Amino acid sequence: MTASQLRTAFLDYFAAHGHTKVSSASLLVKDDPSLLFINAGMNQFKSVFLGQDTRPYKTACSSQKCLRVSGKHNDLENVGVTPRHHTFFEMLGNFSFGDYFKEEAITFAWEFLTKTVGLNPARLWVTVYTTDDDAENLWRKIAPEVKDRIRRFGEKENYWSMGDVGPCGPCSEIHYDFGPEYACDRPDCTVNCDCDRFIEIWNLVFMQFEKSADGTTKPLPKPSVDTGMGLERLATVVQGHHSNYDTDLFMPIIQALADDSGTKYDRGPAGVPHRVCADHLRGLVFTIADGGMPGNEGAGYVLRRILRRAARHGKTLGYDGPFLYRFVDRLIEIMGGAYPELHQRRDHVVHVIESEEVRFAETLDAGLARFETAKQSAQKGVIPGDEAFKLYDTFGFPLDLTEVLARESGMTVDVDGFETALNEQRERSRSQTAFKDQTISVAAGLNVKSEFVYNTTELSSKLLWCADDQSALALDRTPFYSEAGGQIDDEGTIRGGDEFEFAVQRMEKVDQAIVHHGTVTKGDPAQWIGKEVTASVDRLRRRMIQRNHTATHLLHKALRTVLGDHAQQAGSLVTPDRLRFDFSHTGPMTPEQIDEVEHIVNREILANTPVAPYETDYKKAIADGVTALFGEKYGDEVRVVKIGDYSAELCGGTHVATTGEIGQLRITSETGVAAGVRRIEAITGEAAYEKARADEASVRQIAELLHTSTDKVVDRVETAFSENRDLRNELAQARKKLAAGATESVQTESIDDIGIKILFQRLSDGTPEDATALADHAKGQTDDVVAVVASSEGNLVVSASKTAAKRGVHAGKLLGKIAEHLGGRGGGRPDFAKGKAGSLDAWDSAKDVLVTELRAMVG
């Protein structure tokens, strides 16, 4: 069976047994600070296992994209070296949320492996937790073929905990035996041995306890099941291989690398570069397709490390420049059927990988040369930590890349010294950065439920809660929008008849409550708890926000139309006076592209298209082609904002009723904010109208200055520039003639002992341009001439003729010394240099400095 068939067979098997197929979550984690990337199938169900969330199903199955490159689950060092370590992998899993438990989980696993997949039962071994008699008895009952191939292990191998506190329990693992020919020499060689005879293929976790802070455990009222099986490992044993890299998930990429580079793939140590590149390509493509971008911090830096490791191994294969991006299509051929986002974001992924490769290629050779230098300073085979830090800080070499280079040279790296240098740099950076003060909300722990009501800016509601200091209120229903999806908070008032008034200044979501922060301007809100109040949003401000929010949807679609589908939203800000939209793109937009985007948006505004929000099922929305933001977490029920046939996006914000309400959109800037991320800022409505009026007034003013009409102002400006350019050229020629005459009239002196003539001249009323012209003319002389000229304003120019420069004269160094003598600074090329004197009071003695330096240069 192919890997693709195995994936489908797994999901179909469990669907046939009542499990809901759940799509893989994004690799990028947004709601769990303990993770940079999804690294297990259960991650997307963590809140369900913790009892913080519910799903409309009690059993599920998935094939989850995973990345293990940081923290305790860090396989990076072993990638390509061992047969089974990877950065990216797929975890097949089935889950029970308080439904079935051990017996069903064991039955499903055994039946799938031996019946559906057809593995030989005699090759399968089982492990259980030391005290888990239930699991062992169930195995002997359900799978008598296992016979004596059941082993018990302790907490390290067969016990799982979500954290220091929370759900935990024993686990049972299924291992595959490759046979005694792969065994080590240990007489007690068995499962969990360090040799390559056995491979764990499936882990069944039985969450039956809850661990408290004091370390004690108690049974969970509804035990659950979390299982995980690596698709790559399953494919290895089913396809009859010993290494994951020999499966159809990797070999097509490895072979393409070998063919393209003209190298022969070796399944031993010589093949490590092929395997690393193939593995790292998978991790990069999937993570970038999910919205990740290489950077200098957090998840971004992990991606950069992966790519740079691949680049270095590519150099071993003979690649001197970018190469990895060329194999993206080969990967998509293998995986695109199961993950359509790879097709959708293909161009973006290729652009990001290629641009990052180009960036690193600029420093790779220099960094490798620096590493050779660092080796010379090693003591007892240890490269100093500060040298490793220089490679990281100056040449972009991640520490693990330096460690790989060191190992290949039979050396190690002083990691502690590296960390010391890195922390010192961080402290310097931290001392220069002001951090935002983090405060605990006055509403922390609030236990009330609020509902946000769309399509109104005023309603009657019940006041449920008031902060002790009266700085915050909570209602049962509210028209006030709380910041989300880039749209900022509403402002307005909450009134209790004529007796109290509260000015709402910002909003906050606390669990299920929507909290209004602000100031009491009249009366005592505490006396209104449980009573009806009137909540009123600032309508004009809301209307301006709605214009800008709908405009971001129009802008998003226009960008994808002009630039391609890779131009996905990477962030936004929607305020009353402007909008900001970040999107994925590798380079600056051209003026023509910006104009086209603006034109498309305004055309849709003029069409006055209805904007129709509606709620639907998430899967149906995606199947209907609705745009979802990569990396965002959505529930089963979602809100779609549909703008005619133009666009449809998942969005919970507020919008205009028709696009015509926006008025118009003007793009005010397009800039870069990070590698592969661009930013557009724009205005709409009255602000756009005022900007148009101001621009028109500026054009009229320019036309008046040029004595022409507004429709001919561009032609007149072009004519004026052309005339100005001609006049400048004429002036430059005149200066050259004057300089030639001045050179002939100015007496040069000869320094006979070195055969150099000098022109040392201070112009009493000459401009900087005059000084440059005079010195430049001298530079063109055939004799060994050096000219030093000062304008009346203290501008210094030094020039050297070609013959003088060939003899060792350096105008830049001469100017540096003379300027220093005159209290200024400057420098330049060997034949020409400019600078500025602090004062010309010591001008006469500067000639002595000139002569002394010349003698040192050519004497």
C-alpha positions, -999 to +999 in steps of 0.1 A: +000+000+000+012+035-007+014+061+021-016+079+006-036+047+006-026+040+042-038+074+053-071+070+036-075+035+049-069+047+085-095+075+083-120+053+065-116+025+090-124+047+120-151+066+102-168+032+096-166+027+134-184+059+143-155+084+144-158+119+129-131+127+105-114+159+116-091+179+093-055+185+104-050+217+124-025+243+112+011+236+122+012+271+138-001+273+173-019+305+184-036+295+216-010+275+235+020+294+248+037+261+256+041+252+219+057+268+188+042+241+165+017+213+166+037+183+176+011+156+183-023+146+170-040+155+203-029+191+204-060+204+186-081+185+211-062+196+242-090+220+254-115+191+250-094+167+271-091+195+297-128+201+299-125+236+286-143+230+253-168+206+238-173+192+203-205+179+186-189+144+185-174+121+212-150+101+190-128+115+162-099+105+139-074+126+121-041+127+102-024+156+118+006+175+104+033+177+131+067+195+135+092+185+161+121+209+161+121+226+195+117+219+231+119+184+245+104+169+213+134+180+192+145+156+166+166+180+145+200+166+155+191+131+144+173+140+111+189+121+082+213+102+105+188+077+119+162+058+098+132+073+117+138+109+129+121+138+111+112+174+115+078+171+098+057+140+100+020+129+100+004+115+131-026+092+125-048+092+156-082+081+170-097+098+200-124+091+225-137+120+247-153+101+275-168+075+252-149+042+247-118+032+267-091+005+267-109-025+253-122-007+222-089+011+216-070-021+217-095-039+195-094-011+169-056-010+168-052-047+165-079-051+139-066-022+117-030-034+118-036-071+112-067-072+092-070-038+073-033-033+067-023-070+069+008-069+091+020-103+103+008-107+140+040-126+148+060-094+141+041-073+166+051-068+202+032-049+229+042-029+259+021-018+289+026+002+320+041-016+350+009-018+370-016-018+342-030-053+346-062-043+328-043-035+296-023-067+296-054-088+303-072-071+274-044-077+250-043-114+259-081-116+254-083-095+222-050-106+205-040-140+217-015-142+188+007-118+208+014-147+232+045-140+253+055-108+233+040-084+260+065-064+281+060-040+310+078-007+314+078+022+338+068+059+336+095+068+311+082+046+284+046+038+292+030+067+312+018+099+298+010+133+314-004+164+297+016+185+322+026+189+358-012+188+366-042+176+346-051+145+327-026+116+327-025+078+325-008+047+314-002+039+277+003+008+257+026+007+227+026-015+196+061-023+182+072-040+150+100-065+150+123-063+119+139-096+129+170-109+147+193-098+118+188-062+130+195-070+166+224-058+187+248-079+207+230-075+240+216-108+253+185-090+267+177-071+234+140-065+233+115-037+226+127-002+236+163-013+230+185+014+214+192-008+184+172-008+152+155-042+155+122-029+169+102+002+160+073+017+179+044+023+155+014+030+176+009+045+211-024+041+229-028+066+257-054+059+284-063+091+301-079+078+333-065+100+361-062+136+370-029+147+386-030+174+413-002+199+421+008+178+451+015+148+428-016+128+439-039+114+413-076+106+412-097+088+386-114+109+359-152+106+358-150+100+321-118+084+310-106+092+274-083+078+248-056+095+227-037+074+202-009+083+178+008+064+150+034+079+126+023+075+090+060+074+080+067+045+103+036+026+093+045+030+056+080+017+063+068-016+078+039-021+053+061-014+023+088-037+036+116-012+043+137-006+073+142+032+069+114+057+066+135+074+039+130+044+016+092+049+015+072+066-012+070+097+010+107+105+007+123+085-022+108+105-050+123+137-035+156+120-027+159+106-062+151+140-077+178+156-056+203+129-067+194+133-104+195+171-103+228+173-084+245+145-103+252+126-071+245+090-062+223+084-032+238+062-006+216+046+021+245+049+046+262+080+061+271+094+027+234+099+020+228+121+050+227+153+028+200+139+005+179+128+035+183+161+054+173+181+023+142+159+016+131+160+052+137+198+057+119+205+024+088+188+038+089+208+070+094+241+053+067+236+026+040+226+050+048+253+076+050+281+051+018+269+035+002+272+069+013+308+072+048+305+088+076+328+077+114+325+084+124+352+109+147+359+138+125+349+167+103+320+178+087+299+152+102+321+124+138+314+136+131+276+137+121+278+101+152+298+093+174+272+111+158+244+091+163+261+058+199+270+065+207+235+076+193+223+043+213+250+024+245+238+040+238+202+031+229+213-004+264+227-007+277+192+001+257+180-028+274+206-051+248+234-050+264+268-048+232+288-048+194+284-042+182+249-051+156+237-025+127+257-040+130+238-072+117+206-055+085+221-041+065+208-070+078+173-065+066+173-029+032+187-039+029+158-064+032+134-034+012+152-008-011+177-026-040+152-028-043+150+009-034+186+016-049+209-011-035+240+006-001+230-009-016+236-044-033+268-033-002+284-018+024+269-041+037+301-056+040+318-022+059+288-008+083+288-037+089+326-034+096+324+003+120+295+001+139+309-028+142+344-013+154+329+020+179+307+001+192+338-018+196+357+015+216+329+031+237+322+000+252+357+004+268+348+037+273+310+035+307+310+018+320+338+041+306+319+071+323+287+062+355+306+058+350+321+092+344+286+106+378+275+093+393+305+111+374+296+143+389+261+142+423+276+145+414+292+178+400+260+192+416+246+224+416+209+230+392+204+201+366+229+214+355+259+194+351+289+216+316+300+224+323+336+213+334+323+179+302+303+175+282+334+185+300+354+158+290+328+132+254+331+144+253+369+148+273+379+117+268+351+092+234+337+103+248+302+113+224+286+138+243+270+167+233+235+156+247+241+122+280+251+138+279+220+159+274+198+128+304+214+111+324+209+143+315+172+146+325+167+110+359+181+120+362+159+151+355+189+174+329+202+197+315+237+205+315+256+238+277+258+241+278+275+275+301+302+261+278+307+231+247+310+254+266+336+275+274+357+245+238+354+232+224+364+266+247+394+268+234+405+234+198+400+246+204+420+277+218+449+256+188+447+234+164+445+263+179+475+280+171+495+248+135+483+245+105+495+264+081+467+272+044+471+274+031+468+310+010+437+315-018+442+340-044+418+354-079+427+343-103+438+370-126+413+355-104+383+360-124+353+371-157+369+362-185+343+359-212+358+338-223+352+302-227+380+276-240+380+240-229+403+213-257+415+191-250+423+154-268+449+132-276+474+159-258+502+177-283+506+206-303+482+227-318+476+261-299+452+283-295+439+318-265+451+339-251+419+354-218+431+370-199+462+381-163+463+392-155+473+427-139+505+415-168+510+390-143+510+360-159+481+343-194+468+336-208+435+321-242+432+304-262+402+293-265+416+258-244+442+242-240+461+208-204+469+216-178+451+195-148+437+214-115+439+194-110+408+173-098+400+137-081+434+135-112+455+142-108+477+172-132+481+201-164+502+199-168+532+221-201+548+234-222+550+266-243+529+289-271+547+306-296+539+334-324+563+327-314+598+337-297+586+369-264+572+357-241+573+327-210+553+319-185+562+291-173+531+273-137+535+263-125+499+256-138+463+255-125+430+268-135+394+265-131+374+298-142+338+294-178+341+283-183+377+295-179+408+274-166+435+297-170+473+291-141+494+305-145+531+310-155+559+333-186+567+353-197+602+343-229+603+363-246+584+392-238+550+407-240+519+383-238+495+412-274+503+421-285+493+386-272+457+388-301+434+377-319+463+360-324+473+324-300+498+310-295+513+275-262+505+257-254+529+228-224+526+205-209+558+189-227+554+156-205+577+135-173+560+147-188+525+141-199+535+106-163+546+098-149+513+112-174+493+092-163+511+060-127+502+066-134+466+076-154+458+045-127+476+025-101+452+039-121+423+024-122+441-010-085+448-007-077+412+001-095+398-029-080+425-052-044+417-040-050+380-047-063+389-082-033+411-090-005+393-072-017+357-071-033+334-045-002+335-023-011+370-012-029+359+019-038+380+049-010+381+075-026+407+098-048+437+098-059+468+118-093+484+113-098+518+130-122+547+123-096+568+104-076+542+085-070+505+077-038+485+077-035+452+058-005+429+060-002+402+034+022+375+021+044+387-007+081+385-013+089+420-028+076+455-032+045+460-054+051+481-085+032+514-089+012+498-116+001+469-093-009+493-066-030+513-091-046+482-104-055+470-068-070+504-060-089+504-092-104+470-086-115+479-051-131+512-062-149+495-091-165+471-066-174+501-043-191+518-073-211+486-080-228+490-046-227+453-041-247+439-011-227+427+019-244+396+033-232+380+065-245+345+074-237+316+097-229+281+085-210+249+092-172+254+089-167+224+066-195+235+043-180+270+041-146+257+031-161+233+006-180+264-009-147+282-014-149+306+015-116+322+024-102+312+058-071+327+073-042+302+077-033+295+113-066+308+127-087+286+149-124+283+139-153+265+156-177+242+139-201+270+134-187+301+115-198+335+103-192+342+066-192+377+051-202+374+015-198+404-009-219+394-040-199+371-063-167+391-055-156+376-022-165+355+008-145+353+040-148+339+075-152+370+097-169+379+129-166+417+125-191+444+116-196+456+080-215+480+058-247+469+042-235+476+006-201+484-007-213+518-019-213+530+017-175+529+017-174+559-007-140+553-021-106+538-011-072+555-014-040+535-008-016+557+011+014+535+014+029+500+006+059+489+027+076+458+039+073+448+076+091+414+077+106+389+054+079+379+029+053+402+044+041+435+029+018+461+044-008+484+027-023+514+045-054+530+031-082+554+039-119+553+029-150+575+030-146+611+040-109+607+047-104+594+011-124+623-003-104+649+017-072+632+005-084+635-031-093+672-026-059+679-011-041+662-039-061+681-065-053+714-047-016+705-048-018+699-086-036+732-091-009+750-071+019+734-091+000+743-123-002+780-112+035+780-104+043+766-139+018+789-156-001+760-172-035+742-168-039+711-145-044+688-175-010+698-188+009+699-156+028+666-161+040+677-195+051+711-181+069+695-152+088+671-175+098+701-197+110+720-166+131+690-155+146+686-189+154+723-191+169+721-156+190+691-165+203+709-196+212+739-175+230+718-150+250+701-177+260+735-192+270+747-157+291+716-151+309+721-184+315+758-176+330+748-143+353+723-159+366+750-183+371+773-154+388+746-134+411+738-163+420+775-165+424+777-128+447+747-128+469+763-154+470+796-135+475+780-101+511+772-095+518+735-086+547+725-064+569+696-069+581+673-042+613+663-059+624+635-036+593+615-045+585+629-079+550+641-070+534+674-080+508+689-056+481+714-061+472+728-027+445+755-031+419+773-009+392+790-028+382+823-012+347+824-028+344+790-044+315+767-039+318+729-031+311+723-068+340+746-078+363+727-055+353+694-069+357+706-105+392+719-098+404+688-080+387+665-106+405+683-134+438+678-117+431+641-114+429+638-151+465+651-156+491+627-170+517+637-145+519+623-109+496+650-095+477+652-062+452+680-057+439+692-024+412+719-027+390+736+000+359+756-008+351+788+011+327+768+032+353+743+043+344+715+019+375+694+012+383+675-020+414+654-027+422+638-060+451+618-074+460+612-110+460+576-123+498+574-123+500+587-087+474+562-075+493+534-091+524+544-072+505+540-039+489+574-033+454+570-016+432+601-018+408+588+008+436+582+034+452+616+026+418+633+031+413+615+064+446+628+078+441+664+065+405+666+077+416+653+111+442+681+112+415+706+104+390+692+130+368+675+105+364+641+089+362+625+054+374+596+032+370+580-001+386+560-030+423+559-039+418+584-067+391+607-053+377+617-018+355+643-001+352+656+034+345+686+056+369+707+077+359+718+112+378+750+106+403+763+080+424+782+105+452+756+102+450+754+064+486+764+058+501+738+081+478+711+065+502+712+036+529+698+058+506+669+067+500+663+030+537+661+022+545+639+051+517+614+042+527+614+006+563+606+014+551+577+037+529+564+008+554+564-020+588+571-004 
